[in-house]
Amino acid sequence: MQIAPCSGKLPPLFCSWSTQLVSGFDTFLEKLFKIKAQGSSVKAEVIGGATTFLTMAYIIFINPSILALTGMDYGAVFVATCLAAGIGCLIMGVWANYPVALAPGMGLNAMFTHSVVIGMGYTWQVALGAVFFSGIIFFVLSAFKVRAWIINSIPPTLRLAIAAGIGAFLALIGLQNAGIIVGHDQTLVTLGDMTSLSVVLASLGFFLIIGLVARQIQGAALLSILFITFLGWLFGDVAYTGIVSAPPSLAPTFMQLDIAGAFNVAMLSVIFAFLFVDLFDTSGTLMAVAQRAGITDKNGKLPRLERALMADSTASVAGSMLGTSTTTSYIESASGVASGGKTGLTAVVVGLLFVLAIFFAPLAKMVPNYATAGAIIYVSVLMLFTLKSVNWDDITEAAPVAVVLLMTPLTYSIADGIALGFISFVMIKALGGRYHELNWSVVILAALFVAKFIWLG
């Protein structure tokens, strides 16, 4: 941090104190984050943090709108979203010193609402209990360094399939929120009224995001959400309620998780799904962002990896207590790294901005579902990118991917999509004479999923 020379108009004593204060703060940041050692600067870290925040701030509008469908208080979820993201970013930045930001994850929030609560009929309190258990298990696995064994035990094909399946599920939710896809008695779903205001504005929002991204404009999703909300207000469909206010009460969701209700056999598949989606998402994000930031060692491994993973899992546990779905690392952190962020100070800046966002609750509450639909569909497109890495020439690889990709949205359940993917992978490899490509962990998990369908439905 450069220290500006004191003006002659200032008292010498004040000038000396201010210089020492700035110098001491600069030294403190350097000791904590090793900024110069990473070839960065405080200015670059702040710019990187602001950039990351702009690219992922859409979650403060989308997450409350999704979780509110379970009956959770919108204002409380909004505050919980901001605080969980703030806590996660601060832990990741200060303890692990990674330029990786965290927030309640897209896909995981959809699973929480549409699969566990609406689909399976559990209360949102029980669903929060499942998030709590998955975070605790994730923390233990990270502390005892068994993460690598788990990830290596799951075939890459299934990891790609899970990401793509969640992407397809998000696409369905986004299309429903926009009114582009509606229910039908005979065909289950059909095309909605393409001339309705919600469909037109949601479509415009999606096209706007893609256009801005193609032009490499930061914060495309956030800008689209705000612009479509503004258009909704112009057309008289959105009531103006203000921009800034005191934060809503967190009481309706704070410490409302039902741990006892989540502690039963029927919830194991749900906890497993939360755990594995977070595990794969976090591991992939950390590797991608660390490589982009140049903080991997000469062997390509990540320093302080256990700390980063435990920071992620701790954020999920904290989020469940505050009242939000699983908190996870965001690949949007790469935008901040590309802007110059290389240390944990970048994540700290993101965390502080999320905390400040709690004062914008009136703005968040104005945002209609069709304004966030375009952003949800955009995220689904990003997750569907994983399909490019599938070996489509090998039918034993392609078929399990197709099962997960199709069954996740059609069953309206990420947990069931994952389960059917494991079962189909084992059956197809076995019947195809490819036994050597199976390992005991995958076979055992597939057997457990079969038992779950037989006895628990």
C-alpha positions in Angstrom: 0.0 0.0 0.0 1.5 3.3 -1.0 1.6 6.0 1.7 0.9 9.5 0.4 3.2 12.2 1.7 1.7 14.3 4.4 0.4 17.7 3.5 2.1 20.7 5.0 -1.3 21.9 6.2 -1.6 19.0 8.6 -0.2 19.1 12.2 3.1 17.2 12.3 2.0 15.0 15.1 -1.2 14.0 13.2 0.8 13.4 10.1 3.2 11.1 12.0 0.4 9.1 13.6 -1.5 8.7 10.3 1.7 7.6 8.5 2.5 5.0 11.2 -1.1 3.8 11.2 -1.2 3.2 7.5 2.3 1.7 7.6 1.3 -0.7 10.4 -1.9 -1.7 8.6 0.1 -2.4 5.5 2.5 -4.6 7.5 -0.4 -6.4 9.1 -2.0 -7.2 5.7 1.3 -8.4 4.4 1.9 -10.7 7.3 -1.6 -12.1 7.1 -2.0 -12.5 3.4 1.6 -12.5 2.0 0.4 -10.1 -0.7 3.8 -9.1 -2.1 5.1 -12.7 -2.0 2.2 -13.6 -4.4 3.2 -10.7 -6.7 0.1 -8.7 -5.9 -0.9 -5.4 -4.2 -3.6 -4.2 -1.9 -5.2 -2.3 -4.8 -5.3 -5.3 -7.0 -6.8 -7.5 -4.2 -9.6 -4.9 -3.6 -10.3 -4.7 -7.3 -10.3 -8.5 -7.5 -12.7 -8.7 -4.6 -15.1 -6.1 -6.0 -15.1 -7.9 -9.4 -15.9 -11.3 -7.8 -18.7 -9.8 -5.8 -20.3 -8.2 -8.9 -20.2 -11.5 -10.8 -21.8 -13.5 -8.0 -24.1 -11.0 -6.3 -27.0 -12.4 -8.2 -27.3 -15.0 -5.5 -28.6 -12.5 -2.9 -31.7 -12.1 -5.1 -32.1 -15.7 -6.3 -31.5 -17.7 -3.1 -34.2 -16.0 -1.1 -36.7 -16.3 -3.9 -36.0 -20.1 -4.2 -36.0 -20.9 -0.5 -39.1 -18.8 0.2 -41.0 -21.4 -1.8 -40.6 -23.7 1.2 -42.4 -21.3 3.5 -39.2 -19.7 4.9 -39.3 -16.0 5.6 -37.9 -14.1 2.6 -36.3 -11.3 4.6 -34.6 -13.7 7.0 -33.3 -15.9 4.2 -31.9 -12.8 2.5 -30.0 -11.8 5.6 -28.9 -15.5 6.1 -27.6 -15.6 2.5 -25.6 -12.5 2.9 -24.2 -13.4 6.3 -23.4 -17.0 5.3 -21.5 -15.7 2.3 -19.7 -13.2 4.4 -18.7 -15.7 7.0 -17.5 -18.2 4.4 -15.5 -15.6 2.5 -13.8 -14.3 5.7 -12.9 -17.8 6.9 -11.6 -18.8 3.4 -9.6 -15.5 3.1 -8.1 -15.2 6.6 -7.6 -18.9 7.4 -6.9 -20.6 4.1 -5.6 -17.4 2.3 -7.4 -18.3 -1.0 -9.0 -15.8 -3.3 -12.1 -17.9 -3.4 -15.5 -16.6 -2.5 -18.4 -18.6 -1.0 -22.2 -18.3 -1.0 -25.2 -20.5 -0.9 -24.8 -22.7 -4.0 -27.0 -22.7 -7.1 -28.3 -26.2 -7.6 -28.0 -27.0 -3.9 -30.7 -24.4 -3.1 -32.9 -25.9 -5.8 -32.4 -29.4 -4.4 -33.2 -28.0 -0.9 -36.5 -26.5 -2.1 -37.8 -28.6 -4.9 -36.4 -32.0 -4.1 -36.3 -32.3 -0.3 -39.1 -30.0 0.8 -41.6 -29.8 -2.1 -40.7 -33.2 -3.6 -40.1 -35.4 -0.5 -42.4 -33.5 1.8 -39.9 -32.7 4.6 -40.1 -29.4 6.4 -37.5 -26.7 5.7 -36.3 -27.1 9.3 -35.4 -30.8 8.6 -33.8 -29.8 5.3 -31.6 -27.4 7.2 -30.7 -30.2 9.6 -29.5 -32.3 6.6 -27.4 -29.3 5.4 -25.9 -29.2 8.9 -25.0 -32.9 8.9 -23.5 -32.7 5.4 -21.3 -29.8 6.5 -20.1 -31.7 9.6 -19.3 -34.8 7.6 -17.5 -32.7 5.0 -15.4 -31.0 7.8 -14.4 -34.4 9.3 -13.5 -35.8 5.9 -11.4 -32.7 5.2 -9.7 -32.8 8.6 -8.7 -36.5 8.2 -7.6 -35.9 4.6 -9.9 -38.6 3.1 -11.2 -36.2 0.5 -8.8 -37.4 -2.2 -9.8 -41.0 -1.6 -13.5 -40.2 -2.0 -13.1 -38.1 -5.1 -10.8 -40.7 -6.7 -13.3 -43.4 -5.9 -16.0 -41.7 -7.9 -15.6 -42.2 -11.7 -15.0 -38.9 -13.6 -18.0 -39.8 -15.8 -20.4 -39.6 -12.8 -18.9 -36.4 -11.6 -19.5 -34.8 -15.0 -23.0 -36.3 -15.1 -23.9 -34.9 -11.7 -22.9 -31.4 -12.7 -24.8 -31.6 -16.0 -27.9 -33.1 -14.3 -28.0 -30.2 -11.9 -27.7 -27.9 -14.8 -30.7 -29.5 -16.5 -32.6 -29.3 -13.3 -31.8 -25.5 -12.9 -32.9 -25.0 -16.5 -36.3 -26.5 -15.8 -36.7 -24.3 -12.7 -35.7 -21.2 -14.6 -38.1 -22.0 -17.4 -40.9 -22.6 -14.9 -40.2 -19.3 -13.1 -40.3 -17.5 -16.4 -43.6 -19.1 -17.4 -42.0 -20.5 -20.6 -42.8 -24.0 -19.4 -46.1 -24.7 -17.6 -47.9 -27.8 -16.4 -50.2 -29.8 -18.6 -52.6 -32.6 -17.6 -51.8 -34.9 -20.6 -48.2 -34.1 -21.4 -47.0 -33.1 -18.0 -45.4 -29.9 -19.4 -46.1 -27.6 -22.3 -45.1 -24.2 -23.7 -46.5 -21.3 -21.8 -47.9 -18.0 -23.2 -44.9 -16.6 -25.1 -46.5 -13.2 -25.3 -46.9 -12.7 -21.6 -44.9 -10.1 -19.8 -43.0 -12.6 -17.6 -41.9 -14.7 -20.6 -40.8 -11.7 -22.7 -38.9 -10.1 -19.8 -37.3 -13.4 -18.6 -36.2 -14.1 -22.2 -34.8 -10.6 -22.6 -32.9 -11.1 -19.3 -31.3 -14.3 -20.5 -30.3 -12.8 -23.8 -28.9 -9.7 -22.1 -26.7 -11.8 -19.8 -25.3 -13.8 -22.7 -24.7 -10.6 -24.6 -22.9 -9.0 -21.7 -20.8 -12.1 -21.0 -19.9 -12.3 -24.7 -18.6 -8.7 -24.4 -16.7 -9.7 -21.2 -18.7 -7.2 -19.0 -18.4 -8.0 -15.3 -21.6 -8.5 -13.3 -23.7 -9.5 -16.3 -26.2 -11.6 -14.2 -26.6 -8.8 -11.6 -27.0 -6.1 -14.2 -29.6 -8.2 -16.0 -31.6 -8.8 -12.8 -31.7 -5.1 -11.9 -32.6 -4.1 -15.5 -35.4 -6.5 -15.8 -36.8 -5.5 -12.4 -36.7 -1.9 -13.6 -38.6 -2.8 -16.7 -41.1 -4.7 -14.5 -41.6 -1.5 -12.5 -42.0 0.6 -15.7 -44.8 -1.8 -16.9 -46.5 -1.6 -13.5 -45.8 -5.2 -12.6 -43.4 -4.4 -9.8 -44.2 -2.2 -6.8 -41.4 0.1 -5.6 -40.7 -0.5 -2.0 -37.3 1.2 -1.6 -33.6 0.5 -2.0 -32.0 0.7 1.4 -33.3 0.0 4.9 -32.4 -1.6 8.2 -31.8 -5.4 7.7 -34.9 -7.7 8.2 -35.0 -9.8 11.3 -33.1 -13.1 11.1 -35.2 -14.6 13.9 -37.6 -16.6 11.7 -34.8 -18.8 10.4 -32.0 -18.4 13.0 -31.2 -21.8 14.8 -34.5 -23.2 13.4 -32.8 -26.3 12.0 -34.3 -29.7 13.0 -31.3 -31.9 13.7 -33.3 -34.7 15.2 -35.6 -34.8 12.3 -32.7 -35.1 9.8 -31.1 -37.9 11.9 -33.0 -40.8 10.3 -32.3 -43.4 7.6 -34.6 -41.8 5.1 -32.5 -38.7 5.0 -29.2 -40.4 4.3 -29.6 -40.1 0.5 -30.3 -36.4 0.9 -27.3 -35.8 3.2 -25.2 -37.8 0.8 -26.4 -35.7 -2.2 -25.7 -32.4 -0.4 -22.3 -33.7 0.7 -21.1 -35.0 -2.7 -22.4 -32.1 -4.8 -20.6 -29.7 -2.4 -17.5 -31.9 -2.3 -17.1 -32.1 -6.1 -18.1 -28.4 -6.6 -15.7 -27.2 -4.1 -12.8 -29.4 -5.2 -13.2 -28.4 -8.8 -13.5 -24.7 -8.0 -10.5 -24.6 -5.7 -8.3 -26.3 -8.3 -9.5 -24.1 -11.2 -9.1 -20.8 -9.3 -5.8 -21.8 -7.7 -4.3 -22.7 -11.0 -5.6 -19.4 -12.5 -4.1 -17.5 -9.5 -0.8 -19.3 -9.8 -0.7 -20.6 -6.2 -0.3 -24.3 -6.9 3.1 -25.8 -6.1 5.5 -27.3 -8.6 3.6 -30.6 -8.6 0.3 -28.9 -9.3 -1.0 -29.5 -5.8 -2.8 -27.0 -3.7 -1.2 -25.6 -0.5 -3.4 -25.4 2.6 -6.1 -27.5 0.8 -7.4 -29.0 4.0 -7.9 -25.5 5.4 -9.8 -24.4 2.3 -12.1 -27.4 2.4 -12.7 -27.0 6.1 -13.5 -23.3 5.5 -16.1 -24.4 3.0 -17.7 -27.0 5.3 -17.7 -24.5 8.2 -19.6 -22.0 6.1 -22.2 -24.7 5.4 -22.6 -25.5 9.1 -22.9 -21.8 9.9 -25.3 -21.2 7.0 -27.6 -24.0 8.2 -27.8 -22.3 11.6 -28.5 -18.9 10.1 -31.2 -20.3 7.8 -29.9 -21.1 4.3 -29.0 -24.0 2.1 -25.5 -25.4 1.6 -22.8 -22.7 1.2 -20.1 -23.6 -1.3 -17.1 -22.1 -3.3 -18.0 -20.1 -6.4 -16.3 -20.5 -9.8 -17.0 -16.8 -10.3 -14.0 -16.3 -8.1 -12.0 -16.8 -11.3 -13.2 -13.4 -12.5 -11.6 -11.7 -9.5 -8.4 -13.6 -10.0 -8.4 -12.5 -13.6 -8.7 -8.9 -12.3 -5.6 -9.2 -10.2 -6.7 -10.9 -6.9 -4.3 -13.6 -5.7 -4.6 -13.9 -2.0 -7.2 -14.2 0.7 -7.7 -10.5 0.9 -9.7 -10.8 -2.3 -12.1 -13.2 -0.5 -12.2 -10.9 2.6 -13.3 -7.9 0.4 -16.1 -10.1 -1.1 -17.2 -11.1 2.4 -17.4 -7.5 3.6 -19.4 -6.5 0.5 -21.9 -9.4 1.2 -22.3 -8.2 4.7 -23.0 -4.6 3.5 -25.6 -6.0 1.1 -27.9 -6.8 4.0 -29.0 -3.2 4.0 -30.5 -3.6 0.4 -33.3 -6.0 1.4 -36.1 -3.7 0.0 -34.4 -3.9 -3.4 -34.1 -7.7 -3.2 -37.7 -8.0 -2.3 -38.8 -6.1 -5.4 -37.1 -8.6 -7.7 -39.8 -10.8 -9.4 -39.2 -14.4 -10.3 -39.0 -13.7 -14.0 -36.1 -11.3 -13.4 -34.0 -14.0 -11.8 -35.1 -16.7 -14.3 -32.6 -15.6 -17.0 -29.8 -15.8 -14.5 -30.8 -19.3 -13.4 -30.9 -20.5 -17.0 -27.5 -18.9 -17.6 -26.0 -20.8 -14.6 -27.5 -24.0 -16.1 -25.7 -23.4 -19.3 -22.4 -23.0 -17.5 -23.0 -26.4 -15.7 -24.0 -28.1 -19.0 -20.5 -27.2 -20.3 -19.2 -30.4 -18.5 -20.9 -32.5 -21.2 -18.1 -31.6 -23.6 -15.7 -33.7 -21.5 -17.8 -36.9 -21.8 -16.6 -39.7 -24.0 -19.7 -39.9 -26.2 -18.0 -42.6 -28.4 -18.1 -45.1 -25.4 -21.7 -46.2 -24.9 -20.9 -47.4 -21.3 -19.7 -43.9 -20.5 -22.4 -42.0 -22.4 -25.4 -43.9 -21.2 -25.0 -43.3 -17.4 -24.5 -39.6 -18.2 -27.7 -39.6 -20.2 -29.5 -41.2 -17.3 -28.5 -38.6 -14.8 -29.0 -35.7 -17.3 -32.6 -36.9 -18.0 -33.7 -38.3 -14.7 -32.6 -35.4 -12.5 -35.0 -32.9 -13.9 -37.7 -35.4 -14.8 -37.8 -36.8 -11.2 -37.5 -33.3 -9.9 -34.8 -34.6 -7.6 -31.0 -34.2 -7.6 -30.7 -37.0 -5.0 -32.7 -39.4 -7.2 -30.7 -38.4 -10.3 -27.4 -39.1 -8.5 -28.8 -42.5 -7.2 -30.0 -43.6 -10.6 -26.7 -42.6 -12.1 -24.7 -44.8 -9.7 -27.0 -47.7 -10.3 -26.9 -47.4 -14.1 -23.1 -47.0 -14.1 -22.6 -50.2 -12.2 -25.2 -52.2 -14.2 -24.0 -51.0 -17.6 -20.3 -51.6 -16.8 -21.0 -55.0 -15.4 -23.3 -56.2 -18.2 -20.8 -54.7 -20.8 -18.0 -56.8 -19.4 -16.1 -53.8 -18.1 -15.8 -55.1 -14.5 -12.2 -53.7 -14.2 -13.6 -50.2 -14.4 -15.6 -50.6 -11.3 -14.4 -50.1 -7.7 -15.9 -51.4 -4.5 -16.9 -47.9 -3.3 -19.1 -47.3 -6.4 -20.6 -50.8 -6.2 -21.4 -50.4 -2.5 -23.0 -47.0 -3.1 -25.1 -48.3 -5.9 -26.2 -51.2 -3.7 -27.2 -48.8 -1.0 -29.2 -46.7 -3.5 -31.0 -49.9 -4.6 -31.8 -50.7 -1.0 -33.1 -47.2 -0.5 -35.5 -47.4 -3.4 -36.7 -50.8 -2.3 -37.3 -50.1 1.4 -37.7 -46.3 1.5 -39.1 -45.5 -1.9 
